[in-house]
């Protein structure tokens, strides 16, 4: 296993050797489900390339976007479910092509005691995911939907490195826990204001988008 991204900057050489020995490199295409509701999680995904989105289903059946995971990041909820042998209450989906290293659950606790860098990495991951969850809650509770939509598009642009956002109005509505009609109306307003261009399942952010 040679393609480990920038993990060498995170971990000691001895830990990198164990990751190569026990980890499994897996490839996913856009839309593939890496973790799903009600399934036991036997590994922790460590993202090498690409982006995952992590979703949570509400009681009414709607899904809401919790956070994204990109290169060198992992899912703290997967870590917790692995250690406690619980079923997943989230879904993780590949956004475009994604490479991960699947870390077996048998190594997660062991490495906490063996490698300071692993402990620091896991603690930082929990802190970052918790911070992102708080931002999501704050956004839903206190921010207007148009502000949330703009923040959503900016985050998509940051993660993809492209001003063209590939997402349907239905998908955006699901991830923002609102209706497709409302999202379409707000996107049309942005287009009329010269901020974006709308295409079929694509949104192009123009130079004036940030202004």
C-alpha positions as CSV (number, residue, x, y, z in Angstrom):
1,X,0.0,0.0,0.0
2,X,1.9,3.0,-1.3
3,X,-0.7,5.7,-1.7
4,X,-1.2,7.0,1.8
5,X,-1.5,10.7,1.0
6,X,0.0,13.0,3.6
7,X,-0.5,10.6,6.6
8,X,3.2,10.5,7.1
9,X,3.0,14.1,8.4
10,X,0.5,12.9,11.0
11,X,1.9,9.6,12.3
12,X,5.2,8.0,13.5
13,X,7.0,5.7,11.1
14,X,6.1,2.7,13.2
15,X,2.4,3.5,13.1
16,X,2.6,4.1,9.3
17,X,4.0,0.6,9.0
18,X,1.1,-0.8,11.0
19,X,-1.4,1.1,8.9
20,X,0.2,-0.4,5.8
21,X,0.1,-3.9,7.4
22,X,-3.5,-3.9,8.8
23,X,-5.3,-1.2,6.8
24,X,-7.2,-2.0,3.6
25,X,-7.2,0.5,0.8
26,X,-10.7,0.8,-0.7
27,X,-12.0,2.8,-3.7
28,X,-15.5,4.3,-4.0
29,X,-17.3,6.1,-6.8
30,X,-19.7,9.0,-6.5
31,X,-22.9,8.0,-4.6
32,X,-21.4,4.8,-3.1
33,X,-22.4,4.3,0.5
34,X,-19.5,3.7,2.9
35,X,-21.5,3.5,6.1
36,X,-25.3,3.1,6.4
37,X,-28.0,3.3,9.0
38,X,-28.5,0.2,11.2
39,X,-25.4,-1.6,10.0
40,X,-22.6,-2.6,12.3
41,X,-19.3,-0.8,11.5
42,X,-16.3,-3.1,11.6
43,X,-13.8,-0.5,10.4
44,X,-12.9,3.2,10.7
45,X,-12.6,5.0,7.4
46,X,-9.5,7.2,7.0
47,X,-9.9,9.4,4.0
48,X,-7.0,9.5,1.6
49,X,-8.5,11.2,-1.4
50,X,-11.9,12.8,-2.1
51,X,-14.8,13.8,0.1
52,X,-17.4,12.0,2.1
53,X,-20.6,13.5,3.3
54,X,-22.1,12.3,6.6
55,X,-25.9,12.4,7.0
56,X,-28.3,11.8,9.8
57,X,-31.9,10.7,9.4
58,X,-34.6,12.6,11.4
59,X,-37.7,11.0,12.8
60,X,-39.8,12.3,9.9
61,X,-37.5,10.4,7.5
62,X,-35.7,13.5,6.2
63,X,-31.9,13.4,6.1
64,X,-29.7,16.3,7.3
65,X,-26.1,17.0,6.5
66,X,-23.9,16.7,9.6
67,X,-20.4,17.4,8.1
68,X,-18.0,16.6,5.3
69,X,-14.8,14.5,5.6
70,X,-11.9,15.2,3.3
71,X,-8.3,14.0,2.9
72,X,-6.6,13.0,6.2
73,X,-9.9,13.1,8.1
74,X,-11.9,10.4,9.7
75,X,-15.4,9.9,11.1
76,X,-15.6,10.0,14.9
77,X,-19.0,8.4,14.9
78,X,-17.5,5.4,13.1
79,X,-14.8,5.2,15.7
80,X,-17.3,5.2,18.5
81,X,-19.5,2.6,16.9
82,X,-16.5,0.3,16.3
83,X,-15.3,0.5,19.9
84,X,-18.8,0.0,21.3
85,X,-19.9,-2.5,18.7
86,X,-23.0,-0.5,18.0
87,X,-25.1,-0.1,14.8
88,X,-24.5,3.1,12.8
89,X,-26.9,5.9,13.2
90,X,-25.4,7.9,10.3
91,X,-24.8,7.4,6.6
92,X,-21.6,8.3,4.8
93,X,-21.7,8.8,1.0
94,X,-18.9,9.3,-1.5
95,X,-18.9,12.7,-3.2
96,X,-17.0,11.9,-6.4
97,X,-14.2,9.3,-6.4
98,X,-13.0,8.5,-2.9
99,X,-10.1,6.5,-1.5
100,X,-10.1,5.4,2.1
101,X,-8.0,3.2,4.3
102,X,-10.3,0.9,6.3
103,X,-8.7,0.6,9.8
104,X,-9.9,-2.6,11.5
105,X,-11.8,-2.0,14.8
106,X,-9.4,-4.4,16.6
107,X,-6.5,-1.8,16.2
108,X,-8.3,1.4,17.2
109,X,-8.0,1.0,21.0
110,X,-4.6,-0.7,20.8
111,X,-3.0,2.2,18.9
112,X,-4.3,4.8,21.5
113,X,-1.9,3.3,24.0
114,X,1.0,2.6,21.6
115,X,1.2,5.8,19.6
116,X,0.9,9.3,20.9
117,X,0.3,10.6,17.3
118,X,-2.8,8.3,16.9
119,X,-4.2,9.5,20.3
120,X,-3.7,13.1,19.2
121,X,-5.3,12.5,15.8
122,X,-8.4,10.8,17.3
123,X,-8.8,13.5,20.0
124,X,-8.5,16.2,17.4
125,X,-11.0,14.5,15.1
126,X,-13.6,14.3,17.9
127,X,-13.0,18.0,18.6
128,X,-13.3,19.0,15.0
129,X,-16.4,16.9,14.3
130,X,-18.0,18.3,17.5
131,X,-17.3,21.8,16.4
132,X,-18.8,21.1,13.0
133,X,-21.9,19.6,14.6
134,X,-22.3,22.8,16.8
135,X,-22.1,24.9,13.6
136,X,-24.8,22.8,11.9
137,X,-27.1,23.2,14.9
138,X,-26.4,26.9,15.1
139,X,-27.0,27.3,11.4
140,X,-30.4,25.5,11.6
141,X,-31.5,27.2,14.8
142,X,-30.4,30.8,14.1
143,X,-29.5,31.4,10.5
144,X,-31.9,32.2,7.7
145,X,-32.1,29.6,5.0
146,X,-30.6,31.8,2.3
147,X,-27.5,32.3,4.5
148,X,-27.3,28.5,5.0
149,X,-27.6,27.9,1.3
150,X,-24.8,30.3,0.5
151,X,-22.6,28.7,3.2
152,X,-23.4,25.3,1.8
153,X,-22.4,26.3,-1.7
154,X,-19.1,27.9,-0.4
155,X,-18.3,24.7,1.4
156,X,-18.9,22.6,-1.7
157,X,-16.7,24.9,-3.6
158,X,-13.9,24.7,-1.0
159,X,-14.0,20.9,-0.9
160,X,-14.1,20.4,-4.6
161,X,-11.8,23.2,-5.6
162,X,-14.2,24.0,-8.4
163,X,-16.7,26.8,-9.0
164,X,-19.1,24.3,-10.6
165,X,-21.2,22.6,-7.9
166,X,-22.7,19.2,-9.0
167,X,-25.9,18.9,-7.0
168,X,-29.6,18.7,-7.8
169,X,-32.1,21.0,-6.1
170,X,-33.6,17.9,-4.4
171,X,-30.2,16.9,-3.0
172,X,-29.5,20.4,-1.6
173,X,-33.0,20.5,-0.1
174,X,-32.4,17.1,1.6
175,X,-29.1,18.1,3.0
176,X,-30.4,21.4,4.3
177,X,-33.6,19.8,5.7
178,X,-36.0,21.9,3.7
179,X,-38.1,21.6,0.5
180,X,-37.0,21.5,-3.1
181,X,-39.4,24.4,-4.0
182,X,-37.7,26.7,-1.4
183,X,-34.2,25.8,-2.6
184,X,-35.2,26.4,-6.2
185,X,-36.6,29.8,-5.4
186,X,-33.6,30.9,-3.5
187,X,-31.2,29.7,-6.2
188,X,-33.2,31.6,-8.8
189,X,-32.9,34.8,-6.8
190,X,-29.1,34.2,-6.6
191,X,-29.1,33.7,-10.4
192,X,-31.1,36.9,-11.0
193,X,-28.7,38.8,-8.8
194,X,-25.8,37.7,-11.0
195,X,-24.2,35.4,-8.3
196,X,-24.7,32.0,-10.0
197,X,-25.7,30.3,-13.2
198,X,-28.1,27.3,-13.0
199,X,-27.8,24.2,-15.2
200,X,-29.3,20.8,-15.0
201,X,-27.9,19.3,-11.7
202,X,-25.1,21.9,-11.8
203,X,-24.6,25.3,-10.3
204,X,-21.8,27.6,-11.4
205,X,-20.6,30.2,-8.9
206,X,-19.7,33.5,-10.5
207,X,-17.0,35.9,-9.5
208,X,-19.6,38.1,-7.7
209,X,-20.8,35.2,-5.5
210,X,-18.7,36.2,-2.5
211,X,-19.6,39.9,-2.7
